[in-house]
Amino acid sequence: MLSSCWTTEGNSKGSSLDVSKTKKIDSIAVVRAVHFVPDTLVNNRLALRDFNSIVQGMPQSKNQNAVEKLRESPVFVFVNQDTTSYLLAYQYEGTTSYAFDCFEIGYTKDLEQTKEILKVDEMFFVLGSGLKLGLSLVELIKIKGNRYDQEGNQITYRIDDYRQSPFLKRYNMPAYFLTCTLTDNVITKIKFGFEQP
C-alpha cells in the first residue's frame, strides 16, 4: 500500500551497539547504543522529506484530505488495518507537497475525531530501527541509546548542532528530534522528524 523509498539513513536495526557496555535498568542488563541514529522511515516505505514515498492512492491535492486544525501544522491522518493505531504525516508550510517533515504514531483512542482518515493495509506502524508502540523503556534504550533528555513521561533524543551534523546538512534542517511518550514505562506515542524552521 505504501510505495517504495530507497534510502538508507536511519534504516538500520538501531544504533551501533557495543556489547561491552551495559547499563542496569530495573535489574535487567541493557546493551548501550554507542550513538543515537535518527530514524527517517515508517514501515521502510514512507520517508521524511521525500515526496516520492507518498502512499499510493493518496489524493493529489493537499486540500482534499489534509487536516488543518488537528495539530500545529496540516497533517494527513492514516490508520492501520484494524484502526487501533494512527500515523500523522506533518506538512510544514512552504515545503514540497507530500515531503513530510515529521511523523507521529499513536493509538487511535487518543486521537481527536476527524473525518479525513486514510486507512492503509498495514498491521502496525514501525520505524526503520524497529521502534514501535508498546515497547518498554528498556527496549527503547536498547534501540536508541541512553543519551536522552527526560521531562515527565517523555523521553527525547535530539540532533541540533547543524554545523557538526552531516545528517542535518543533508536535509538542510535546523534540528531533528525523536520523542517517545511513556505510560507505565511503555511507549504509547512516538513523534519524530525535523523541527519547523
C-alpha positions, -999 to +999 in steps of 0.1 A: +000+000+000+029+023+006+052+030-023+089+021-021+115+045-010+152+039-015+170+055+014+194+040+039+195+068+065+180+055+098+170+022+082+193+000+102+183-021+131+190+007+156+222+024+167+257+009+165+260-014+195+289-021+218+282-053+237+310-045+262+290-016+276+258-023+296+235-005+319+212-019+346+176-008+343+151-024+367+176-053+373+179-060+335+212-056+317+208-035+286+233-032+257+240+005+253+239+021+219+272+039+212+255+068+195+220+079+185+210+071+149+180+091+137+150+073+121+137+087+088+114+058+078+080+044+087+074+008+076+105+010+055+084+029+028+073+063+039+103+087+044+109+121+059+111+149+033+108+125+003+077+132-019+084+100-039+074+079-009+038+090-007+011+065-001-003+051-033-038+063-038-033+095-018-052+124-033-031+146-055-045+178-039-032+186-004-065+203+004-086+172-002-075+153+029-050+174+048-064+182+083-057+218+091-066+222+128-057+188+144-020+198+151+002+229+148+007+221+110-015+205+084-014+167+087-025+136+068-041+110+090-036+073+084-049+044+104-038+008+103-059-022+092-078-027+125-079+011+132-061+007+166-032+030+157-027+061+137+001+078+118+001+116+113+023+129+085+030+166+091+033+190+062+052+222+072+042+254+055+064+262+025+077+227+020+073+205-011+039+188-012+039+153+003+075+158+015+066+152+051+087+169+078+075+150+109+056+118+118+035+110+148+024+075+157-001+067+185-032+048+195-065+059+178-083+060+212-060+090+220-067+108+187-092+136+183-121+127+160-117+136+123-134+126+091-103+128+069-087+094+076-069+072+051-069+035+060-038+017+049-031-020+046-006-022+074-008-042+106+011-016+126+035+014+121+071+008+129+102+030+124+133+018+105+151+010+137+123-013+149+109+013+173+071+010+177+042+014+201+041-010+230+078-013+236+092-009+271+116+018+283+143-009+284+137-018+248+137+019+238+171+024+254+184-008+238+175+005+204+182+042+207+207+045+235+208+063+268+217+098+256+183+113+260+165+140+279+135+132+301+107+155+311+079+139+329+068+109+309+086+119+277+120+107+265+136+129+238+166+123+216+179+154+197+204+164+170+207+201+169+243+210+160+238+219+123+275+228+118+287+194+130+259+172+117+261+158+081+226+144+087+211+179+093+231+194+064+218+166+041+182+176+048+190+213+053+170+214+085+180+231+118+172+202+142+159+167+145+141+151+174+125+118+184+102+119+214+085+089+230+057+093+254+055+065+280+027+053+302+038+028+329+072+026+311+056+015+278+057+036+246+022+050+238+032+077+214+062+084+191+068+117+173+099+122+152+112+144+125+126+179+119+118+210+139+099+237+119+125+263+107 
